């Protein structure tokens, strides 16, 4: 078995920004995941779909995949489950009958509005725990990272 040699010294996982970002995102979202799961039995992907539709209005599944970085099969399953629960409507696009425009129903909007208030409170509590200086610096740093990596803006 090979020991940690020179390559291991050059690469420190605990200082690797993509690793730290992933670990921080998981830790920060875990407690809010408990909220939408307890309130509505919703999965993470369902929340992401709902958050995108609630924020941006009607989108196709492909739009949601691109914005949220969630794979197509997961989005398709979430859309089917949310449609069955009456949270979103689906309308075939006239210019391409294979694609659908997805939007929240009035019930879906009610759920989104409720979860949106809970998400805002969760975000406020997280920012308070970080402290205003750290929260502002973190947000600025994350926005800058998205900018230099070619992404227009944050998604849930």
Helices and strands as residue ranges (DSSP letters): H 6-10, G 13-15, H 17-40, H 44-56, H 61-68, H 72-84, E 88-93, E 96-104, H 106-130, H 132-148
